[in-house]
Amino acid sequence: MSAPLFRARGLRKRFGGVLAIDDVSFTIPAESVFAIIGPNGAGKSTLLNLLSGIYPPERGTMEFADTALVGLPAHSRVRLGMARTFQKIRLFKQLSALENVLAGFHTRHRVPWWQHVLPGAALWRDQAHCHVEALRLLGFVGLSDRVMARAAINRLTRPILSGVRIATSFRRSATAPSVLPRRGSTRSGPRW
């Protein structure tokens, strides 16, 4: 059996006198769907904030793909393949679906910053790679039609916008994220 993708052991977080998380431990196997459910005030949001690096735990350990996460900032977790998204994702209305997904690839560029000022072949290869990945992510959510991917956001129907929001949340990591902490969801998920 392979090593788990994510492991948390003995996590604890307190806010003043309120103990929000106490001795939380779990493992997420690779290539699985994992849900955290519970009533309001149970600590779900606090746990997601611990996972994504918004809050540091007072106690406990977290490992992602055998990399220790405690003390690792959120932007470094993104580069490992952990992405945080929220229930309401704002899209750039003046951009197309494809351009909205491409907007999040700023964490994935493989060229130095100065290549953006003095563009060359390396930048063009990097942009082509990001373009292919963005189309792949749109295809993953059922929006692989290039015409639809290039349509302006304000001309898309609400169910299709749900797919764009999902692809936009995936854009934060290298490909589709390995772990995607997310707050809120519809009961049945998006339909298109």
C-alpha positions as CSV (number, residue, x, y, z in Angstrom):
1,M,0.0,0.0,0.0
2,S,1.3,3.5,-0.9
3,A,1.9,6.2,1.6
4,P,-1.0,8.5,2.4
5,L,-1.2,11.8,0.5
6,F,-2.0,13.8,3.6
7,R,-1.7,13.0,7.3
8,A,-2.7,15.1,10.4
9,R,-1.9,14.0,13.9
10,G,-3.0,15.6,17.2
11,L,-4.0,19.0,15.8
12,R,-5.0,21.7,18.3
13,K,-6.0,25.3,17.9
14,R,-7.4,27.7,20.6
15,F,-8.8,31.2,20.2
16,G,-8.5,32.8,23.6
17,G,-10.5,30.6,25.9
18,V,-12.2,28.7,23.1
19,L,-10.8,25.4,22.1
20,A,-11.8,25.1,18.4
21,I,-9.7,22.0,17.5
22,D,-8.5,19.4,19.9
23,D,-6.5,16.3,19.1
24,V,-7.8,16.0,15.5
25,S,-6.1,13.2,13.5
26,F,-6.9,11.8,10.1
27,T,-5.3,10.4,6.9
28,I,-6.3,11.1,3.3
29,P,-5.3,8.4,0.9
30,A,-4.0,9.3,-2.6
31,E,-6.6,9.5,-5.3
32,S,-9.6,9.7,-3.0
33,V,-12.4,12.1,-2.1
34,F,-12.4,13.1,1.6
35,A,-15.1,15.2,3.3
36,I,-15.1,17.0,6.6
37,I,-18.7,17.4,7.9
38,G,-20.2,18.7,11.1
39,P,-22.6,21.2,12.6
40,N,-21.9,24.9,12.8
41,G,-19.2,25.7,15.4
42,A,-17.6,22.2,15.1
43,G,-14.3,23.6,13.9
44,K,-14.5,22.7,10.2
45,S,-13.4,26.2,9.0
46,T,-10.6,26.3,11.6
47,L,-9.4,22.9,10.4
48,L,-9.3,24.1,6.8
49,N,-7.4,27.2,7.9
50,L,-4.9,24.9,9.6
51,L,-4.5,22.7,6.5
52,S,-4.0,25.7,4.2
53,G,-1.6,27.6,6.4
54,I,-3.8,30.5,7.4
55,Y,-3.5,29.5,11.1
56,P,-0.6,27.7,12.7
57,P,-1.6,24.8,15.0
58,E,-0.7,25.0,18.7
59,R,0.1,21.4,18.7
60,G,0.2,18.5,16.2
61,T,1.8,17.7,12.9
62,M,0.6,17.8,9.2
63,E,2.3,16.1,6.3
64,F,1.6,16.3,2.6
65,A,3.3,13.8,0.4
66,D,5.9,13.3,3.1
67,T,6.6,17.0,3.5
68,A,6.1,18.5,6.9
69,L,3.6,21.4,6.7
70,V,3.7,23.0,10.2
71,G,5.5,26.3,9.7
72,L,5.3,26.2,5.9
73,P,3.5,29.3,4.5
74,A,0.4,29.0,2.4
75,H,2.1,30.0,-0.8
76,S,4.6,27.2,-0.4
77,R,1.8,24.7,0.1
78,V,0.3,25.8,-3.2
79,R,3.5,24.9,-4.9
80,L,3.3,21.4,-3.4
81,G,-0.2,20.9,-4.8
82,M,-2.5,22.1,-2.0
83,A,-4.9,24.8,-3.0
84,R,-7.5,26.7,-0.9
85,T,-10.7,27.8,-2.4
86,F,-13.8,29.4,-1.0
87,Q,-17.5,28.8,-1.6
88,K,-17.9,32.0,-3.6
89,I,-15.2,32.4,-6.2
90,R,-15.3,35.8,-8.0
91,L,-14.6,35.7,-11.7
92,F,-13.3,38.5,-13.8
93,K,-16.4,39.4,-15.8
94,Q,-14.4,41.1,-18.6
95,L,-12.4,38.0,-19.3
96,S,-13.2,34.7,-21.0
97,A,-13.5,31.4,-19.1
98,L,-10.1,30.5,-20.4
99,E,-8.6,33.8,-19.3
100,N,-10.1,33.4,-15.9
101,V,-8.4,30.1,-15.4
102,L,-5.1,31.4,-16.9
103,A,-5.2,34.3,-14.4
104,G,-4.4,31.9,-11.5
105,F,-1.3,30.4,-13.2
106,H,0.9,33.2,-11.7
107,T,2.1,30.7,-9.1
108,R,3.1,28.2,-11.8
109,H,5.3,30.2,-14.2
110,R,8.7,28.5,-14.9
111,V,10.5,31.6,-16.1
112,P,12.2,34.4,-14.1
113,W,10.3,37.6,-13.6
114,W,12.5,39.6,-16.0
115,Q,11.3,37.4,-18.9
116,H,7.9,39.1,-18.5
117,V,9.7,42.4,-19.2
118,L,11.9,41.2,-22.0
119,P,9.9,38.3,-23.5
120,G,11.6,35.5,-25.3
121,A,11.2,31.9,-26.3
122,A,11.2,30.7,-22.7
123,L,8.3,32.9,-21.8
124,W,6.4,31.9,-24.9
125,R,6.9,28.2,-24.1
126,D,5.8,28.8,-20.6
127,Q,2.6,30.6,-21.7
128,A,1.9,27.8,-24.2
129,H,2.2,25.3,-21.4
130,C,-0.2,27.3,-19.1
131,H,-2.6,27.6,-22.0
132,V,-2.7,23.8,-22.5
133,E,-3.1,23.2,-18.8
134,A,-5.9,25.7,-18.6
135,L,-7.8,24.1,-21.4
136,R,-7.2,20.7,-19.7
137,L,-8.8,22.0,-16.5
138,L,-11.7,23.4,-18.4
139,G,-12.1,20.0,-20.1
140,F,-12.0,18.3,-16.7
141,V,-15.2,20.3,-15.7
142,G,-16.8,19.7,-19.1
143,L,-15.9,23.0,-20.8
144,S,-13.4,21.8,-23.3
145,D,-15.3,23.4,-26.2
146,R,-12.8,26.1,-27.3
147,V,-15.6,28.4,-28.3
148,M,-17.2,28.2,-24.9
149,A,-13.8,28.6,-23.2
150,R,-13.3,31.8,-25.1
151,A,-16.8,33.2,-24.5
152,A,-17.0,36.2,-22.2
153,I,-18.1,35.3,-18.6
154,N,-21.0,37.6,-18.7
155,R,-22.5,35.6,-21.7
156,L,-22.4,32.2,-20.0
157,T,-25.3,30.5,-18.2
158,R,-25.3,30.0,-14.5
159,P,-24.6,26.2,-14.6
160,I,-21.7,26.8,-17.0
161,L,-20.3,29.5,-14.6
162,S,-20.3,26.8,-11.9
163,G,-17.9,24.8,-14.0
164,V,-15.7,27.8,-14.7
165,R,-15.6,28.5,-10.9
166,I,-14.4,24.9,-10.3
167,A,-11.7,25.1,-13.0
168,T,-10.7,28.5,-11.6
169,S,-10.3,26.9,-8.1
170,F,-8.0,24.2,-9.7
171,R,-5.8,26.8,-11.4
172,R,-4.0,27.5,-8.2
173,S,-1.9,24.4,-8.2
174,A,0.3,22.7,-10.8
175,T,-2.4,20.6,-12.5
176,A,-5.5,19.6,-10.8
177,P,-4.7,20.0,-7.1
178,S,-3.8,17.0,-5.0
179,V,-5.6,18.5,-2.0
180,L,-8.3,21.2,-2.4
181,P,-9.6,22.4,0.9
182,R,-13.0,24.0,0.1
183,R,-15.7,25.6,2.2
184,G,-19.3,24.9,1.2
185,S,-20.7,23.1,-1.8
186,T,-24.0,22.3,-3.4
187,R,-25.6,19.0,-2.4
188,S,-25.4,17.5,-5.9
189,G,-22.5,19.5,-7.3
190,P,-22.5,21.5,-10.5
191,R,-24.7,20.4,-13.5
192,W,-24.2,21.4,-17.1
